[in-house]
Amino acid sequence: MAVKPALSEVLSTSPLAIMERHAEACLDCVHRLAPYFESVQSENWRRAEEVQQEIARLEALADDIKLDVRKNLPRGLWMSVSRPDLLELVRVQDKMANETKDIAGLSLGRQLKFPIKLEKSVFKFIATVTDASEKAVEVVSATRELSRTAFSSRQVKAISAKCVLVERIERKSDEMQSKLRAKLRTHEQDLSPIDAIFLYQLLSNIGEIADHAEKVSHRAQIIAAS
């Protein structure tokens, strides 16, 4: 994979382009979360392992991009945004991919599946978290486009509106997580105590992806307003 030549070209023109590229790589990980749990809930552990390995591969790709950004982003390069802001954006974006990898690893390692009666709610929860991630990446993409128009105030307001949407979706995911935890409590008698603990942890970790997405949108907004 010829990453470095592309990076050197991108960084010399628009550093926000590589931020967008990294964000999309992280989003690719999140997009695998629903297919992963579809395999888990059907107890197709072979397929679940395949998807988990794909998530790990995509997370590693995101790590490669992150490391190349840190290595190749010149300190003395004149840019419309600061180097620390760009590095912080990469850091918070990376958490979306890392969290997804951790979720799949935890679930697969213990072959954990949610009770059947929670399936519908779990997949709606995952869809909401994925939606938050997608909208956050849209904010990053909009920030890149904004840099091409000299950070016009009108487009800054449009980005702010997108950030508000991410915040709303994140709050929705929090509410869904709370309801799922209450539902899971009613099934504890059917689970081993250890499995119950890890299922609660999985719900928390899935919700964290939306939290990371909100932080990505806020960080991109800071760059847009700078």
C-alpha positions in Angstrom: 0.0 0.0 0.0 1.6 3.2 -1.2 0.6 5.6 1.6 3.6 7.8 2.0 3.7 9.3 -1.5 0.0 10.2 -1.3 0.6 11.7 2.2 3.5 13.9 1.1 1.4 15.2 -1.8 -1.7 15.8 0.4 0.2 17.5 3.3 1.9 19.9 0.9 -1.5 21.1 -0.3 -4.3 20.6 2.2 -3.5 19.0 5.6 -7.3 18.7 6.2 -7.5 16.2 3.3 -5.5 13.6 5.2 -7.6 14.3 8.3 -10.7 13.4 6.2 -8.9 10.3 4.9 -8.2 9.2 8.4 -11.7 9.9 9.6 -13.1 7.8 6.7 -10.8 4.9 7.6 -12.0 5.0 11.2 -15.6 5.1 10.0 -15.0 2.0 7.9 -14.3 0.2 11.2 -17.6 1.4 12.7 -19.5 0.3 9.6 -18.4 -3.3 10.4 -20.0 -3.3 13.8 -23.5 -4.2 12.7 -22.4 -7.1 10.4 -20.2 -8.3 13.2 -23.1 -8.5 15.7 -25.3 -10.0 13.0 -22.9 -12.9 12.9 -22.7 -13.0 16.7 -26.4 -13.1 17.3 -26.8 -16.0 14.8 -23.9 -17.7 16.5 -21.9 -17.9 13.3 -18.6 -17.5 15.1 -16.5 -18.3 12.1 -18.1 -15.4 10.2 -17.8 -13.2 13.3 -14.1 -13.9 13.5 -13.7 -12.9 9.8 -15.5 -9.6 10.4 -13.4 -9.1 13.6 -10.3 -9.6 11.6 -11.5 -7.1 9.0 -12.1 -4.6 11.7 -8.6 -5.2 13.0 -7.2 -4.7 9.5 -9.0 -1.4 9.1 -8.0 -0.2 12.5 -4.4 -1.0 11.6 -4.8 1.0 8.4 -6.2 4.0 10.4 -3.2 3.6 12.7 -0.8 3.7 9.8 -2.4 6.9 8.5 -2.3 8.4 12.0 1.4 7.6 12.5 2.3 9.0 9.1 0.4 12.2 9.9 2.4 12.6 13.1 5.6 11.8 11.3 5.2 13.9 8.1 3.2 16.9 9.3 5.9 19.6 9.2 6.2 21.9 12.2 7.2 24.9 10.0 4.6 24.4 7.3 2.4 27.4 6.9 -1.2 26.3 7.4 -4.5 27.9 8.0 -4.9 25.7 11.1 -2.5 24.8 13.8 -0.5 21.6 13.9 -1.7 20.8 17.5 -5.3 21.1 16.4 -4.8 18.7 13.5 -3.0 16.2 15.7 -5.8 16.4 18.3 -8.4 15.8 15.6 -6.5 12.7 14.5 -6.3 11.5 18.1 -10.0 11.7 18.8 -10.9 10.2 15.4 -8.7 7.3 16.1 -10.7 6.5 19.2 -13.7 5.5 17.1 -11.7 2.8 15.3 -10.0 1.6 18.6 -13.3 1.3 20.4 -14.8 -0.7 17.6 -11.8 -3.1 17.6 -12.0 -3.5 21.4 -15.8 -4.3 21.2 -15.3 -7.0 18.6 -12.3 -8.4 20.5 -14.2 -8.6 23.8 -17.3 -10.1 22.3 -15.5 -12.7 20.2 -13.1 -13.6 23.0 -15.9 -14.7 25.2 -18.4 -15.6 22.4 -20.8 -13.2 23.9 -24.3 -12.6 22.4 -27.2 -10.5 23.7 -30.4 -12.1 24.8 -32.8 -12.7 21.8 -35.4 -10.3 23.1 -32.8 -7.5 23.1 -31.7 -8.0 19.5 -34.0 -5.4 17.9 -33.0 -2.7 20.4 -29.3 -3.6 20.2 -29.3 -3.2 16.4 -31.2 0.1 16.6 -28.6 1.2 19.2 -25.7 0.3 16.9 -27.4 2.0 13.9 -27.7 5.2 16.0 -24.1 5.1 17.1 -23.1 4.5 13.4 -25.2 7.5 12.4 -23.4 9.7 14.9 -20.0 8.5 13.5 -21.1 9.2 9.9 -22.4 12.7 10.8 -19.1 13.4 12.6 -17.1 12.5 9.5 -19.4 14.8 7.5 -18.3 17.6 9.8 -14.7 16.8 9.1 -15.4 16.7 5.4 -17.2 20.0 5.6 -14.3 21.5 7.5 -12.0 20.5 4.6 -14.3 22.1 2.1 -14.5 25.2 4.3 -10.7 25.6 4.1 -11.1 26.0 0.4 -13.4 29.0 0.8 -11.1 30.8 3.3 -13.3 29.8 6.3 -16.4 31.8 5.3 -18.7 32.7 8.2 -21.7 31.2 6.4 -20.1 27.8 6.1 -18.9 28.0 9.7 -22.5 28.3 10.7 -23.4 25.3 8.6 -20.8 23.3 10.3 -22.1 24.4 13.7 -25.5 23.1 12.7 -24.0 19.7 11.7 -22.3 19.6 15.1 -25.7 20.2 16.9 -27.1 17.2 14.9 -24.2 15.0 16.1 -24.9 16.1 19.7 -28.6 15.2 19.3 -27.8 11.7 18.0 -25.2 11.2 20.8 -27.9 12.1 23.4 -30.3 9.7 21.7 -27.7 6.9 21.9 -27.3 7.6 25.6 -31.0 7.2 26.1 -31.1 4.0 24.1 -28.2 2.6 26.1 -30.0 3.4 29.4 -33.1 1.5 28.2 -31.0 -1.4 27.0 -29.3 -1.7 30.4 -32.7 -1.8 32.1 -33.8 -4.5 29.7 -30.6 -6.5 30.2 -31.2 -6.4 34.0 -34.4 -8.4 33.5 -32.5 -11.1 31.8 -29.6 -11.4 34.4 -31.1 -14.6 35.9 -30.6 -16.3 32.5 -27.0 -15.3 32.2 -23.8 -16.2 34.1 -22.7 -13.3 36.3 -19.5 -12.9 34.3 -21.3 -12.8 31.0 -23.8 -10.2 32.4 -20.9 -8.0 33.5 -19.3 -8.1 30.0 -22.6 -7.5 28.2 -23.1 -4.3 30.3 -19.5 -3.4 29.3 -20.2 -4.0 25.6 -23.2 -1.7 25.8 -21.0 1.0 27.4 -18.3 0.6 24.8 -20.7 0.8 21.9 -22.1 4.0 23.4 -18.5 5.3 23.7 -18.3 5.3 19.9 -21.0 8.0 19.7 -19.2 9.9 22.5 -16.0 9.9 20.4 -17.9 11.0 17.3 -19.3 14.0 19.2 -15.7 14.9 20.3 -14.6 14.6 16.6 -17.3 17.0 15.5 -16.4 19.5 18.3 -12.7 19.3 17.4 -13.5 19.9 13.7 -15.7 22.8 14.7 -12.8 24.4 16.6 -10.7 24.1 13.5 -13.4 25.6 11.4 -13.8 28.5 13.8 -10.1 29.2 14.1 
